[in-house]
Amino acid sequence: MPYLLQRIIALFFLLLSTPLLVLLFLAVKWDSSGPFIFKQKRAGKNKKPFTMYKIRTMVEGAEKLQSRYAKLNEASGPVFKIRNDPRYTRVGKILARIAIDELPQLWNVVKGEMALVGPRPLPLYEANKVPKKFEQRFSVLPGMTSPWIIKGGHGLKFDQWMKLDLEYVKKKSLLFELKILAQTALLIIRVAMNSGR
């Protein structure tokens, strides 16, 4: 999908979601202390660093606590992932489950730092540990969603994740990206409905 079109779409949905973001701001600030937006340096296209935005879902200073929970890491390879991370706030756990915490990344798309679809951007310290055989995943803009998310996300091993990223780079096309966007929307709806039960 042409990047200019993606930036226009992202801006449209960012403006459309403004009332929701206001409500989320109030919920996050009510639930815990700290900023509404979480900022982190991530590796973009060709590993160029950029600041990625998310709604804060964890306690303030969560990054400094990561070493404390290293033994709980469920991910293989040079990444850190815990499905039920103890650093989540009450509201944050819900937002992360339905991926609504990713909304501010629409601004990253508007700025041209991310795309709607692409390999998920890794923190710099993790990106620098990715084996050379998977280096091609950094040849495109990182995305808000990716094949990794719809194929299992945290449930996949690191090598499976990286191979899906390489497959995306190889098959990248308008139809392929539209398919991933549609599957992501259905996944979010399904998870949201199950969360309400």
C-alpha positions in Angstrom: 0.0 0.0 0.0 1.5 3.4 -0.9 2.9 5.1 2.1 1.2 8.4 1.4 -2.2 6.7 1.4 -1.3 5.0 4.7 -0.4 8.3 6.3 -3.7 9.8 5.1 -5.6 6.8 6.5 -3.7 7.0 9.8 -4.5 10.7 10.2 -8.1 10.1 9.5 -8.4 7.3 12.1 -6.3 9.3 14.6 -8.8 12.2 14.4 -11.7 9.8 14.5 -10.4 8.2 17.7 -9.9 11.5 19.6 -13.0 11.1 21.8 -11.9 7.5 22.6 -8.4 8.7 23.5 -9.8 11.3 25.8 -11.8 8.6 27.7 -8.7 6.3 27.8 -6.6 9.2 29.2 -9.1 9.6 32.0 -9.1 5.9 32.7 -5.3 5.5 32.7 -4.8 8.6 34.9 -7.5 7.4 37.3 -6.0 3.9 37.6 -2.3 4.8 38.2 0.2 7.5 38.4 2.5 8.3 35.5 2.2 9.7 32.0 -0.6 8.7 29.6 1.8 8.1 26.7 4.6 5.6 26.9 7.6 6.4 24.7 10.3 4.0 23.7 13.2 4.0 21.2 12.6 1.3 18.6 14.4 0.1 15.5 12.8 1.4 12.3 13.6 0.8 8.7 17.3 -0.1 8.3 17.4 0.0 12.1 17.1 3.7 12.2 16.0 4.6 15.7 12.7 6.4 16.3 10.4 7.1 19.2 7.4 4.8 19.3 4.2 5.8 21.1 1.8 3.6 23.1 -0.8 4.2 25.8 0.9 3.4 29.0 -0.3 0.0 30.2 2.3 -0.7 32.9 3.3 0.9 36.2 5.6 3.9 35.9 9.2 2.9 35.5 8.3 -0.6 34.2 11.4 -0.8 32.1 13.7 -0.5 35.1 11.8 -3.5 36.7 12.4 -5.8 33.7 15.5 -7.5 35.2 13.4 -8.4 38.3 11.1 -10.5 36.1 13.7 -11.9 33.7 13.0 -15.5 35.0 9.4 -15.1 33.9 10.3 -14.4 30.3 8.2 -16.6 28.0 9.9 -15.7 24.8 12.7 -17.5 23.1 15.5 -15.6 21.4 16.7 -12.1 22.3 13.3 -10.7 23.2 11.3 -10.2 26.5 7.6 -11.1 26.6 5.4 -12.2 29.5 1.7 -12.8 28.6 0.5 -11.9 32.1 3.2 -9.4 32.9 3.0 -8.4 36.6 3.9 -4.8 35.7 0.5 -4.3 34.0 -1.9 -1.9 35.7 -5.6 -2.9 36.1 -6.7 -0.8 33.1 -3.5 -1.4 31.2 -4.0 -5.2 31.2 -7.4 -4.7 29.5 -6.0 -2.2 27.0 -3.1 -4.4 26.1 -5.3 -7.5 25.7 -7.4 -5.8 23.0 -4.4 -4.0 21.6 -6.1 -0.6 22.0 -2.9 0.7 23.6 -1.3 0.7 20.1 -3.6 3.6 18.9 -1.0 6.3 19.3 1.2 4.5 16.7 -1.1 6.0 14.1 0.9 9.2 14.8 4.1 7.2 14.0 2.5 6.2 10.7 1.5 9.9 10.0 5.2 10.9 10.6 6.4 8.2 8.2 8.2 6.2 10.9 5.9 3.2 10.7 3.4 1.6 8.3 0.0 0.1 9.0 1.4 -3.3 8.2 5.0 -4.5 8.6 7.3 -6.3 11.1 6.6 -5.2 14.6 9.3 -2.7 15.8 11.7 -4.0 18.3 13.4 -2.1 21.1 16.9 -1.1 20.1 18.6 -3.4 22.6 16.6 -6.4 21.2 17.0 -5.4 17.5 20.8 -5.4 17.9 20.7 -9.0 19.0 18.6 -10.3 16.1 20.7 -12.9 14.1 22.1 -11.8 10.7 19.9 -14.4 8.9 16.8 -12.3 9.9 18.3 -8.9 9.1 16.0 -8.4 6.0 13.1 -7.8 8.4 14.6 -4.4 8.9 14.5 -3.5 5.2 10.9 -2.2 5.4 9.0 0.1 7.7 7.8 -1.6 10.9 4.1 -1.9 11.2 1.2 -1.5 13.6 0.2 -5.0 12.8 1.9 -8.0 11.2 1.5 -11.6 10.2 3.1 -12.5 13.6 0.1 -11.0 15.4 -2.5 -12.9 13.5 -0.6 -16.2 13.5 -0.2 -16.4 17.2 1.8 -13.5 18.6 3.4 -14.4 22.0 2.6 -18.0 21.5 5.2 -18.3 18.7 8.8 -19.1 19.1 11.3 -16.4 18.1 12.5 -18.1 14.9 8.8 -18.6 13.8 8.2 -14.9 14.4 11.2 -13.9 12.3 10.4 -16.2 9.5 6.9 -14.7 9.3 8.5 -11.3 9.1 10.7 -12.4 6.2 7.7 -13.9 4.5 6.0 -10.6 4.7 8.9 -8.8 3.1 8.9 -11.3 0.3 5.2 -11.3 -0.3 4.6 -7.6 0.4 1.7 -6.3 -1.8 -1.5 -4.3 -1.5 -3.7 -7.4 -1.4 -1.5 -9.1 1.1 -1.5 -6.1 3.4 -5.3 -5.6 3.1 -5.7 -9.2 4.1 -3.6 -8.8 7.2 -5.5 -5.6 8.2 -8.8 -7.4 7.8 -7.6 -10.4 9.8 -6.3 -8.1 12.5 -9.6 -6.3 12.8 -11.4 -9.6 13.2 -8.9 -10.7 15.8 -9.4 -7.6 17.9 -13.2 -7.9 17.7 -13.0 -11.6 18.7 -10.7 -10.9 21.7 -12.8 -7.9 22.8 -16.0 -10.0 22.7 -14.3 -12.8 24.7 -13.0 -10.3 27.2 -16.5 -9.1 28.0 -17.7 -12.5 29.0 
